[in-house]
Amino acid sequence: MKTTDVRNAMTVDVEDYFHVAALSEVIKKEDWSRCEYRAEASTVKLLELFSKHGIQATFFILGWVAQRSPQLIRQIHAAGHEIACHGMSHQLVYKQTPDEFEAETRDSKALLENIIGSSVAGYRAASWSITRQSLWALDIIHSLGFEYDSSVFPVRHDLYGIPDAPRRPGIIKTPSGKELLEFPPSTAQFAGVRVPVAGGGYFRLLPYWLTRAGLKQINADEGQSFIFYLHPWEVDPDQPRVQASLRSRFRHYTNLTKTYGRLDRLIGEFRFTTVRNVLADTGLLAA
């Protein structure tokens, strides 16, 4: 039985284990092509799970993966899921220049649109790296014709986040005064403290009951939709282990064996669809 009738956004950031920022200290970009490529099989595993439950999701595709596996992108699209953009090379936005960011974002959007033969509406930055120091990126996202962004995490974190950013989806102002629709990763309020319950590492590290309680709070108590995310490598417990720092290994490898089962349970307890559909439900985008 579903917890509520509210539809929520299921999202997947399609990247491989060697792309993540937590492992960049030991896996350099120039070494990616020599790493064991596992993103395709892991993404298919998620597609099969979503098919079992009869849900649609939004897949934020890294351009590097799209170049390597265009047939995978077509498979995702053919299954009725939404294709969205995750940039080209998973570089932190605040470590790029505006020109670099604009070129990579434009190229990755065009690549995806060419593969699926239709427009791409959504964007999500690598590692939520649109922070106060990189808000200029919102103007570029707007100028490239994206209908919505999902990059601003309203929490405090050592690598990302804007703690006082809005918790709910809505229109935000870019630095130049343009309007952009933002769907932030979801947080719950416990004793006045924002707790990230949107998925990813938080889904693996926090107890399931806490994530469930936070998501139910958003649906039932606030009457709002939440957005949930994960990565294909998080349902791949057999991925190669690399000797990163203790903190990075803790963040990346903890509870990989539990993710798939927890996700299966979560989909059974909440209603899920694409980001576009949720934003249409709320009237923020045309249906």
Sine and cosine of phi, psi and omega as CSV:
sin_phi,cos_phi,sin_psi,cos_psi,sin_omega,cos_omega
0.00,0.00,0.73,-0.69,0.02,-1.00
-0.95,0.30,0.57,-0.82,-0.04,-1.00
-0.91,0.41,-0.68,0.73,0.05,-1.00
-0.59,-0.81,0.09,-1.00,0.05,-1.00
-1.00,-0.03,-0.02,1.00,0.00,-1.00
-0.94,0.35,0.73,-0.69,0.07,-1.00
-1.00,0.05,0.65,-0.76,-0.04,-1.00
-0.85,-0.53,0.32,-0.95,-0.05,-1.00
-1.00,-0.06,0.86,-0.51,0.15,-0.99
-0.99,-0.10,0.82,-0.58,-0.02,-1.00
-0.75,-0.66,0.51,-0.86,0.02,-1.00
-0.78,-0.63,0.81,-0.58,0.11,-0.99
-1.00,-0.03,0.97,-0.25,-0.14,-0.99
-0.99,0.11,0.98,-0.18,0.03,-1.00
-0.50,-0.86,0.22,-0.97,0.00,-1.00
-0.98,-0.22,0.17,-0.99,-0.07,-1.00
-0.86,0.51,-0.54,0.84,-0.06,-1.00
-0.99,0.15,-0.06,1.00,0.04,-1.00
-1.00,0.06,-0.32,0.95,-0.23,-0.97
-0.95,0.31,0.53,-0.85,-0.03,-1.00
-0.89,0.46,-0.54,0.84,-0.05,-1.00
-0.89,0.45,-0.40,0.92,-0.02,-1.00
-0.95,-0.31,0.07,1.00,-0.07,-1.00
-0.92,0.39,-0.30,0.95,0.03,-1.00
-0.93,0.36,-0.37,0.93,-0.02,-1.00
-0.85,-0.53,-0.29,0.96,0.05,-1.00
-0.89,-0.46,0.95,-0.31,-0.04,-1.00
-1.00,0.08,0.42,-0.91,-0.02,-1.00
-0.82,0.57,-0.63,0.78,-0.03,-1.00
-0.93,0.36,-0.20,0.98,0.01,-1.00
-0.99,-0.12,-0.11,0.99,-0.09,-1.00
-0.82,0.57,-0.68,0.73,-0.08,-1.00
-0.91,0.41,-0.29,0.96,0.01,-1.00
-0.99,-0.11,-0.09,1.00,0.00,-1.00
-0.99,0.15,0.44,-0.90,0.06,-1.00
-0.90,0.43,0.84,-0.54,-0.08,-1.00
-1.00,0.02,0.89,-0.46,-0.11,-0.99
-0.79,-0.61,-0.06,1.00,-0.10,-0.99
-0.89,0.45,-0.58,0.82,-0.07,-1.00
-0.91,0.42,-0.78,0.63,-0.02,-1.00
-0.89,0.45,-0.63,0.78,-0.02,-1.00
-0.93,0.36,-0.60,0.80,0.04,-1.00
-0.92,0.39,-0.65,0.76,0.06,-1.00
-0.88,0.48,-0.60,0.80,0.06,-1.00
-0.86,0.50,-0.66,0.75,0.05,-1.00
-0.94,0.35,-0.64,0.77,0.04,-1.00
-0.85,0.52,-0.66,0.75,0.01,-1.00
-0.91,0.40,-0.62,0.78,0.05,-1.00
-0.91,0.41,-0.70,0.71,0.01,-1.00
-0.90,0.44,-0.62,0.78,0.04,-1.00
-0.90,0.45,-0.65,0.76,0.03,-1.00
-0.85,0.53,-0.63,0.78,-0.03,-1.00
-1.00,0.00,-0.14,0.99,0.00,-1.00
0.93,0.36,0.61,0.79,0.01,-1.00
-0.91,-0.41,0.41,-0.91,0.15,-0.99
-0.96,-0.27,0.47,-0.88,-0.02,-1.00
-0.66,-0.75,0.18,-0.98,0.12,-0.99
-0.96,-0.28,0.81,-0.59,0.00,-1.00
-0.96,-0.29,0.93,-0.36,0.09,-1.00
-1.00,0.09,0.95,-0.30,-0.18,-0.98
-0.99,-0.10,0.79,-0.61,0.14,-0.99
-0.96,0.28,0.74,-0.67,-0.04,-1.00
-0.84,0.55,-0.59,0.81,0.02,-1.00
-0.85,0.53,-0.65,0.76,0.03,-1.00
-0.94,0.34,-0.65,0.76,0.00,-1.00
-0.88,0.47,-0.62,0.78,0.06,-1.00
-0.90,0.43,-0.62,0.79,-0.03,-1.00
-0.98,0.22,-0.59,0.81,-0.12,-0.99
-0.72,-0.69,0.89,0.45,0.00,-1.00
-0.87,0.48,-0.50,0.86,0.02,-1.00
-0.92,0.40,-0.49,0.87,0.06,-1.00
-0.92,0.39,-0.65,0.76,0.00,-1.00
-0.90,0.43,-0.65,0.76,0.05,-1.00
-0.90,0.43,-0.60,0.80,0.02,-1.00
-0.90,0.43,-0.68,0.73,0.03,-1.00
-0.88,0.48,-0.73,0.68,-0.03,-1.00
-0.91,0.42,-0.67,0.74,-0.02,-1.00
-0.91,0.42,-0.44,0.90,0.01,-1.00
-0.99,0.16,0.02,1.00,0.07,-1.00
1.00,-0.05,0.15,0.99,0.02,-1.00
-1.00,0.08,0.34,-0.94,0.03,-1.00
-1.00,0.05,0.72,-0.69,0.10,-1.00
-0.99,-0.12,0.79,-0.61,0.04,-1.00
-0.74,-0.68,0.12,-0.99,-0.18,-0.98
-0.97,-0.24,0.71,-0.71,0.04,-1.00
-0.86,-0.52,0.42,0.91,-0.04,-1.00
0.98,0.18,-0.09,-1.00,-0.07,-1.00
-0.98,-0.19,-0.71,0.71,-0.20,-0.98
-0.77,-0.63,0.28,0.96,0.08,-1.00
0.82,0.58,0.63,0.78,0.09,-1.00
-1.00,-0.02,0.59,-0.81,0.02,-1.00
-0.90,0.44,0.77,-0.64,-0.08,-1.00
-0.85,0.53,-0.66,0.75,-0.07,-1.00
-0.96,0.28,-0.03,1.00,0.13,-0.99
-0.96,-0.27,0.08,1.00,0.07,-1.00
-0.96,-0.27,0.37,-0.93,0.18,-0.98
-0.99,0.11,0.35,-0.93,0.06,-1.00
-0.83,0.56,-0.62,0.78,0.01,-1.00
-0.91,0.42,-0.67,0.74,0.03,-1.00
-0.89,0.45,-0.72,0.70,-0.01,-1.00
-0.89,0.47,-0.70,0.72,-0.02,-1.00
-0.89,0.45,-0.69,0.73,-0.02,-1.00
-0.90,0.44,-0.72,0.70,-0.01,-1.00
-0.91,0.42,-0.66,0.75,-0.04,-1.00
-0.94,0.35,-0.67,0.75,0.04,-1.00
-0.89,0.46,-0.70,0.71,-0.05,-1.00
-0.91,0.41,-0.66,0.75,-0.03,-1.00
-0.93,0.35,-0.62,0.79,0.06,-1.00
-0.89,0.46,-0.72,0.69,-0.01,-1.00
-0.90,0.43,-0.63,0.77,0.02,-1.00
-0.87,0.50,-0.75,0.66,-0.01,-1.00
-0.90,0.44,-0.68,0.74,-0.01,-1.00
-0.91,0.42,-0.57,0.82,0.05,-1.00
-0.93,0.37,-0.61,0.79,-0.02,-1.00
-0.93,0.37,-0.69,0.72,-0.10,-1.00
-0.99,-0.12,-0.21,0.98,0.04,-1.00
0.96,0.29,0.41,0.91,0.07,-1.00
-0.47,-0.88,0.16,-0.99,-0.12,-0.99
-0.97,0.25,0.41,-0.91,0.04,-1.00
-0.92,-0.40,0.84,-0.54,-0.16,-0.99
-0.99,-0.12,-0.46,0.89,-0.19,-0.98
-0.91,-0.41,0.47,-0.88,0.02,-1.00
-0.71,-0.70,0.59,-0.81,0.14,-0.99
-0.65,-0.76,0.79,-0.62,-0.03,-1.00
-0.97,0.25,0.48,-0.88,0.09,-1.00
-0.86,0.51,0.77,-0.64,0.08,-1.00
0.79,0.62,0.57,0.82,0.08,-1.00
0.81,0.58,0.59,0.81,-0.23,-0.97
-1.00,0.05,0.36,0.93,0.24,-0.97
-1.00,-0.02,0.98,-0.21,-0.04,-1.00
-0.89,-0.46,-0.13,-0.99,0.00,-1.00
-0.86,0.50,-0.52,0.85,-0.03,-1.00
-0.99,0.15,-0.14,0.99,0.00,-1.00
-0.78,-0.63,0.46,0.89,0.04,-1.00
-0.88,0.47,-0.36,0.93,0.06,-1.00
-0.83,0.56,-0.42,0.91,-0.01,-1.00
-0.90,0.43,-0.46,0.89,-0.01,-1.00
-0.89,0.45,-0.59,0.81,0.06,-1.00
-0.91,0.41,-0.61,0.79,0.02,-1.00
-0.93,0.36,-0.68,0.73,0.05,-1.00
-0.85,0.53,-0.70,0.72,0.03,-1.00
-0.89,0.46,-0.71,0.71,-0.07,-1.00
-0.91,0.41,-0.44,0.90,-0.01,-1.00
-1.00,0.10,0.01,1.00,0.15,-0.99
1.00,-0.01,0.24,0.97,0.07,-1.00
-0.94,0.34,0.61,-0.79,0.01,-1.00
-1.00,0.09,-0.46,0.89,0.02,-1.00
-0.48,-0.88,0.35,-0.94,0.06,-1.00
-0.82,-0.57,0.47,-0.88,0.08,-1.00
-0.62,-0.79,0.92,0.38,-0.15,-0.99
-0.78,-0.62,-0.26,0.97,-0.14,-0.99
-0.99,-0.15,0.96,-0.26,-0.04,-1.00
-1.00,0.03,0.88,-0.47,-0.08,-1.00
-0.99,0.12,0.84,0.54,0.02,-1.00
-0.65,-0.76,0.16,-0.99,0.12,-0.99
-0.99,-0.16,0.80,-0.61,-0.05,-1.00
-0.48,-0.88,0.40,-0.92,-0.05,-1.00
-0.96,0.28,-0.34,0.94,-0.05,-1.00
-0.93,-0.36,-0.30,0.96,-0.10,-0.99
-0.33,-0.94,-0.01,-1.00,0.14,-0.99
0.96,-0.28,0.55,-0.83,0.17,-0.98
-0.79,-0.61,0.99,-0.14,-0.21,-0.98
-0.83,0.55,-0.53,0.85,-0.05,-1.00
-0.98,-0.21,0.27,0.96,0.06,-1.00
-0.94,0.35,0.39,-0.92,0.00,-1.00
-0.86,0.52,0.59,-0.81,0.01,-1.00
-1.00,0.07,-0.40,0.91,-0.12,-0.99
-0.96,-0.27,0.42,-0.91,0.06,-1.00
-0.91,0.42,0.62,-0.79,0.01,-1.00
0.07,-1.00,-0.03,-1.00,-0.01,-1.00
-0.99,0.14,0.76,-0.65,0.11,-0.99
-0.88,-0.48,0.30,-0.95,0.04,-1.00
-0.99,-0.13,0.74,-0.67,0.12,-0.99
-0.98,0.21,0.22,-0.98,0.00,-1.00
-0.83,0.56,-0.49,0.87,0.00,-1.00
-1.00,-0.02,0.06,1.00,0.07,-1.00
1.00,-0.09,0.07,1.00,0.06,-1.00
-0.97,0.26,0.33,-0.94,0.02,-1.00
-0.98,-0.21,0.74,-0.68,-0.01,-1.00
-0.68,-0.73,0.70,-0.72,0.02,-1.00
-0.99,0.16,0.83,-0.55,-0.04,-1.00
-0.89,-0.46,0.75,-0.66,0.11,-0.99
-0.89,-0.46,1.00,-0.07,-0.10,-0.99
-0.96,0.27,0.47,-0.88,0.14,-0.99
-0.82,0.57,0.61,-0.79,-0.20,-0.98
-0.98,0.20,0.60,-0.80,0.11,-0.99
-0.75,-0.66,0.48,-0.87,0.11,-0.99
-0.94,-0.34,0.26,-0.97,0.01,-1.00
-0.93,-0.37,0.91,-0.41,0.08,-1.00
-0.85,-0.52,0.90,-0.43,-0.03,-1.00
0.81,0.59,0.62,0.78,0.03,-1.00
0.98,0.20,0.08,1.00,-0.01,-1.00
-0.95,-0.31,0.73,-0.69,0.07,-1.00
-0.97,0.25,0.81,-0.59,0.01,-1.00
-0.87,-0.48,0.84,-0.54,0.00,-1.00
-0.94,0.34,0.84,-0.54,0.00,-1.00
-0.78,-0.62,0.39,0.92,-0.13,-0.99
-0.99,0.11,-0.12,0.99,0.01,-1.00
0.86,-0.51,-0.45,-0.90,0.02,-1.00
0.85,0.53,-0.66,-0.75,0.00,-1.00
-0.86,0.51,-0.54,0.84,0.02,-1.00
-0.90,0.44,-0.58,0.82,0.01,-1.00
-0.92,0.39,-0.56,0.83,0.01,-1.00
-0.99,0.14,-0.61,0.79,-0.14,-0.99
-1.00,0.08,-0.60,0.80,0.00,-1.00
-0.99,0.13,0.47,-0.88,0.07,-1.00
-0.89,0.45,0.55,-0.83,-0.07,-1.00
-0.84,0.54,-0.64,0.77,-0.07,-1.00
-0.88,0.48,-0.53,0.85,0.00,-1.00
-0.95,0.32,-0.70,0.71,0.06,-1.00
-0.86,0.51,-0.73,0.68,-0.01,-1.00
-0.87,0.49,-0.69,0.72,0.00,-1.00
-0.89,0.46,-0.65,0.76,0.01,-1.00
-0.92,0.39,-0.66,0.75,0.00,-1.00
-0.94,0.35,-0.62,0.79,0.06,-1.00
-0.90,0.43,-0.60,0.80,0.05,-1.00
-0.86,0.51,-0.71,0.71,-0.02,-1.00
-0.89,0.45,-0.71,0.70,-0.02,-1.00
-0.95,0.31,-0.83,0.56,-0.18,-0.98
-0.99,0.12,-0.70,0.72,-0.08,-1.00
-0.99,0.11,-0.63,0.77,-0.03,-1.00
-1.00,-0.10,-0.26,0.97,-0.02,-1.00
0.92,0.40,0.49,0.87,-0.07,-1.00
-0.90,-0.43,0.36,-0.93,0.14,-0.99
-1.00,0.06,0.55,-0.83,0.12,-0.99
-0.94,-0.33,0.23,-0.97,0.08,-1.00
-0.87,-0.49,0.71,-0.70,-0.05,-1.00
-0.85,-0.52,0.58,-0.81,0.00,-1.00
-0.65,-0.76,0.42,-0.91,0.20,-0.98
-0.35,-0.94,0.07,-1.00,-0.04,-1.00
-0.86,-0.50,0.50,-0.86,0.05,-1.00
-0.82,0.57,-0.59,0.80,-0.03,-1.00
-0.91,0.41,-0.27,0.96,0.01,-1.00
-0.98,0.19,-0.16,0.99,0.14,-0.99
-0.93,-0.37,0.42,0.91,-0.02,-1.00
-0.81,-0.58,0.97,0.25,-0.05,-1.00
-0.93,0.36,-0.22,0.98,-0.02,-1.00
-1.00,-0.06,0.14,0.99,0.00,-1.00
-0.87,0.49,0.42,-0.91,0.02,-1.00
-0.87,0.50,0.60,-0.80,0.09,-1.00
-1.00,-0.09,0.71,-0.71,0.04,-1.00
-0.88,-0.47,0.44,-0.90,-0.09,-1.00
-1.00,0.01,0.95,0.33,0.08,-1.00
-1.00,0.05,-0.09,-1.00,0.04,-1.00
-0.90,0.44,0.33,-0.94,0.00,-1.00
-0.85,0.52,-0.68,0.74,0.00,-1.00
-0.90,0.45,-0.69,0.73,-0.01,-1.00
-0.91,0.41,-0.65,0.76,0.03,-1.00
-0.91,0.41,-0.62,0.78,0.04,-1.00
-0.89,0.47,-0.73,0.69,-0.02,-1.00
-0.91,0.42,-0.60,0.80,-0.15,-0.99
-1.00,0.05,-0.64,0.77,-0.18,-0.98
-0.98,-0.18,-0.28,0.96,-0.08,-1.00
-0.88,0.47,0.79,-0.61,0.11,-0.99
0.89,0.45,0.43,0.90,0.08,-1.00
-0.86,0.52,-0.53,0.85,-0.02,-1.00
-0.95,0.32,-0.25,0.97,-0.06,-1.00
-0.99,-0.16,-0.25,0.97,-0.17,-0.98
-0.88,0.48,-0.74,0.67,-0.09,-1.00
-0.88,0.48,-0.73,0.68,0.00,-1.00
-0.89,0.46,-0.66,0.75,0.03,-1.00
-0.90,0.43,-0.66,0.75,0.00,-1.00
-0.90,0.43,-0.68,0.73,0.05,-1.00
-0.84,0.55,-0.70,0.71,0.02,-1.00
-0.91,0.41,-0.69,0.73,-0.03,-1.00
-0.87,0.49,-0.70,0.71,-0.01,-1.00
-0.89,0.45,-0.51,0.86,0.05,-1.00
-0.95,0.30,-0.33,0.94,-0.09,-1.00
-0.97,-0.24,-0.32,0.95,0.00,-1.00
-0.78,-0.63,0.35,-0.94,0.05,-1.00
-1.00,-0.02,0.69,-0.72,-0.05,-1.00
-0.73,-0.68,0.51,-0.86,0.11,-0.99
-0.39,-0.92,-0.28,-0.96,-0.03,-1.00
-0.99,0.14,0.28,-0.96,0.08,-1.00
-0.86,0.50,-0.72,0.69,-0.01,-1.00
-0.84,0.54,-0.69,0.72,-0.02,-1.00
-0.90,0.43,-0.65,0.76,0.02,-1.00
-0.90,0.43,-0.69,0.72,0.00,-1.00
-0.92,0.40,-0.51,0.86,0.10,-1.00
-0.94,0.34,-0.63,0.78,0.04,-1.00
-0.85,0.53,-0.62,0.78,-0.05,-1.00
-1.00,0.08,-0.08,1.00,-0.01,-1.00
0.99,0.15,0.13,0.99,-0.02,-1.00
-0.99,0.13,-0.36,0.93,0.10,-0.99
-0.75,-0.66,0.48,-0.88,0.08,-1.00
-0.93,0.38,0.62,-0.79,-0.01,-1.00
-0.91,0.41,0.00,0.00,0.00,0.00
